[in-house]
Amino acid sequence: MTDIVESYVHWYAGRSKTQLSASLGLDRKTIRKYLAPAEAAGITPGGPPMSETDWAKLIKSWFPDQANRRLNQLTWPEIERHRDYVVEMLNTCTVTTIHQRLRDERKLQAGLTSFRRWVHENLPDEAARSKVTVLRENVEPGSEAQIDYGILGQWINPNTGKRHRIWAFVMVLPASRHMFVRPVAHMDQHAWTQAHVEAFRFFGGVPRRLVPDNLKTGVDKPDLYDPKINRSYAELATYYGALVDPARALKPKDKPRVERPMPYVRDSYWRGRTFTSVDHMQAEALLWSRNVAGQRQCRPLGGAAPLSVFETIEASALLPLPEAPFVLARWSKATVGPDIHVKVGRTLYSVP
């Protein structure tokens, strides 16, 4: 109902159906379906003033199924059986994530709208989640990947009992919103490079432009006009034929498509789950990236799934993978110590 009323308010103010589709994230066919009764009744934009209440009354007569809240409450008894689980998960996850897990893991048949209404009416203390909104022009398919690290949380290794901070390497293709996630316990050069290799394998190709953050693992010297890319990262980019174009320091708008999903990754993939090892995390992240994040309804795409858009318009636009994956070379500047040795990794070598 809220979407329909909002569509009518915008349309009556003079906005076109194409503008409504882009602004509200609704398919143009859906917009046309919503507006058809008003057009059939002879209502045109720019007429006498109409409030949202006026529109709601008309819409209830045009779309009685949408207006009848009782229809959505038919599944409430089924949701009620999971009340304890929902209450527990609300401490760490959003309503959307809880619904997704109930649907996939416990075979819940209720829709997201009905589930969300049940939560708000039966568990009114559910906390609102902060959201980041960053706008940017569209990106051509295959032309760019935005890359960042984001902290997932603390993890206790069940084999050693040691506590580790786990980070997520995230690569997003802005055109399709398809994303690759790889948890790591160390943010060193090897982990950074290996994550790129695995991301390119996951996508089945290489984007032409890489937009990372100004991390030391990728950029030695942040600079607006001439950033200095470290040698290992430059070799990787050359090997795959990609251009490295780092985002400016403290400028999230340079890579908004990867900044925005970070809370979603933490909430949907990480929170409330247990893992036996880092390898287990990475294997589960691959499945989550394809089967959950890849299948989600993405509002900027008009409700389409990122994986479907990727396979349709972006997969074929990526650069082909080389026959063999990139092998990392470690570069460092050695200093001769007073004992006439240099240190490479953890090994000492004598020098003349």
ChimeraX attribute file (.defattr): number of C-alpha atoms within 10 A of each C-alpha:
attribute: neighborCount
match mode: 1-to-1
recipient: residues
	/A:1	15
	/A:2	10
	/A:3	12
	/A:4	18
	/A:5	20
	/A:6	16
	/A:7	21
	/A:8	22
	/A:9	16
	/A:10	17
	/A:11	19
	/A:12	18
	/A:13	14
	/A:14	12
	/A:15	15
	/A:16	12
	/A:17	20
	/A:18	13
	/A:19	14
	/A:20	19
	/A:21	19
	/A:22	15
	/A:23	15
	/A:24	16
	/A:25	16
	/A:26	21
	/A:27	19
	/A:28	16
	/A:29	10
	/A:30	13
	/A:31	20
	/A:32	14
	/A:33	11
	/A:34	19
	/A:35	17
	/A:36	13
	/A:37	16
	/A:38	15
	/A:39	12
	/A:40	9
	/A:41	8
	/A:42	8
	/A:43	13
	/A:44	14
	/A:45	15
	/A:46	11
	/A:47	9
	/A:48	8
	/A:49	8
	/A:50	13
	/A:51	9
	/A:52	13
	/A:53	10
	/A:54	11
	/A:55	16
	/A:56	19
	/A:57	12
	/A:58	15
	/A:59	21
	/A:60	14
	/A:61	12
	/A:62	15
	/A:63	15
	/A:64	11
	/A:65	13
	/A:66	15
	/A:67	17
	/A:68	12
	/A:69	13
	/A:70	10
	/A:71	12
	/A:72	18
	/A:73	16
	/A:74	12
	/A:75	17
	/A:76	17
	/A:77	11
	/A:78	13
	/A:79	20
	/A:80	15
	/A:81	10
	/A:82	13
	/A:83	14
	/A:84	9
	/A:85	12
	/A:86	19
	/A:87	14
	/A:88	11
	/A:89	16
	/A:90	17
	/A:91	12
	/A:92	16
	/A:93	21
	/A:94	18
	/A:95	20
	/A:96	15
	/A:97	20
	/A:98	22
	/A:99	22
	/A:100	18
	/A:101	14
	/A:102	17
	/A:103	15
	/A:104	12
	/A:105	9
	/A:106	11
	/A:107	10
	/A:108	17
	/A:109	14
	/A:110	20
	/A:111	13
	/A:112	16
	/A:113	12
	/A:114	17
	/A:115	22
	/A:116	16
	/A:117	15
	/A:118	19
	/A:119	21
	/A:120	13
	/A:121	10
	/A:122	12
	/A:123	14
	/A:124	9
	/A:125	10
	/A:126	15
	/A:127	12
	/A:128	8
	/A:129	9
	/A:130	7
	/A:131	10
	/A:132	11
	/A:133	9
	/A:134	13
	/A:135	9
	/A:136	10
	/A:137	5
	/A:138	8
	/A:139	13
	/A:140	14
	/A:141	21
	/A:142	23
	/A:143	20
	/A:144	23
	/A:145	27
	/A:146	25
	/A:147	24
	/A:148	18
	/A:149	22
	/A:150	18
	/A:151	16
	/A:152	21
	/A:153	13
	/A:154	12
	/A:155	18
	/A:156	16
	/A:157	14
	/A:158	12
	/A:159	8
	/A:160	7
	/A:161	9
	/A:162	9
	/A:163	11
	/A:164	14
	/A:165	13
	/A:166	21
	/A:167	20
	/A:168	25
	/A:169	23
	/A:170	25
	/A:171	26
	/A:172	24
	/A:173	26
	/A:174	23
	/A:175	21
	/A:176	27
	/A:177	23
	/A:178	27
	/A:179	29
	/A:180	27
	/A:181	27
	/A:182	25
	/A:183	26
	/A:184	23
	/A:185	14
	/A:186	13
	/A:187	16
	/A:188	13
	/A:189	20
	/A:190	15
	/A:191	18
	/A:192	18
	/A:193	21
	/A:194	16
	/A:195	21
	/A:196	22
	/A:197	19
	/A:198	16
	/A:199	22
	/A:200	20
	/A:201	13
	/A:202	16
	/A:203	19
	/A:204	14
	/A:205	20
	/A:206	28
	/A:207	24
	/A:208	19
	/A:209	18
	/A:210	21
	/A:211	21
	/A:212	23
	/A:213	24
	/A:214	21
	/A:215	19
	/A:216	14
	/A:217	19
	/A:218	23
	/A:219	22
	/A:220	15
	/A:221	14
	/A:222	19
	/A:223	14
	/A:224	10
	/A:225	7
	/A:226	10
	/A:227	17
	/A:228	14
	/A:229	21
	/A:230	16
	/A:231	17
	/A:232	20
	/A:233	21
	/A:234	16
	/A:235	16
	/A:236	21
	/A:237	20
	/A:238	12
	/A:239	14
	/A:240	20
	/A:241	17
	/A:242	18
	/A:243	16
	/A:244	22
	/A:245	18
	/A:246	26
	/A:247	22
	/A:248	19
	/A:249	13
	/A:250	9
	/A:251	10
	/A:252	15
	/A:253	15
	/A:254	19
	/A:255	23
	/A:256	19
	/A:257	24
	/A:258	25
	/A:259	21
	/A:260	15
	/A:261	19
	/A:262	19
	/A:263	19
	/A:264	16
	/A:265	22
	/A:266	19
	/A:267	18
	/A:268	21
	/A:269	21
	/A:270	21
	/A:271	16
	/A:272	13
	/A:273	8
	/A:274	12
	/A:275	15
	/A:276	12
	/A:277	14
	/A:278	16
	/A:279	13
	/A:280	12
	/A:281	19
	/A:282	17
	/A:283	13
	/A:284	17
	/A:285	22
	/A:286	19
	/A:287	14
	/A:288	19
	/A:289	20
	/A:290	18
	/A:291	12
	/A:292	20
	/A:293	25
	/A:294	23
	/A:295	16
	/A:296	16
	/A:297	14
	/A:298	17
	/A:299	15
	/A:300	15
	/A:301	17
	/A:302	16
	/A:303	13
	/A:304	18
	/A:305	20
	/A:306	24
	/A:307	22
	/A:308	14
	/A:309	18
	/A:310	22
	/A:311	14
	/A:312	12
	/A:313	15
	/A:314	23
	/A:315	20
	/A:316	14
	/A:317	18
	/A:318	19
	/A:319	18
	/A:320	15
	/A:321	17
	/A:322	12
	/A:323	6
	/A:324	6
	/A:325	15
	/A:326	16
	/A:327	13
	/A:328	16
	/A:329	13
	/A:330	11
	/A:331	12
	/A:332	10
	/A:333	7
	/A:334	10
	/A:335	11
	/A:336	13
	/A:337	11
	/A:338	7
	/A:339	8
	/A:340	12
	/A:341	16
	/A:342	17
	/A:343	15
	/A:344	14
	/A:345	9
	/A:346	5
	/A:347	8
	/A:348	11
	/A:349	10
	/A:350	11
	/A:351	10
	/A:352	5
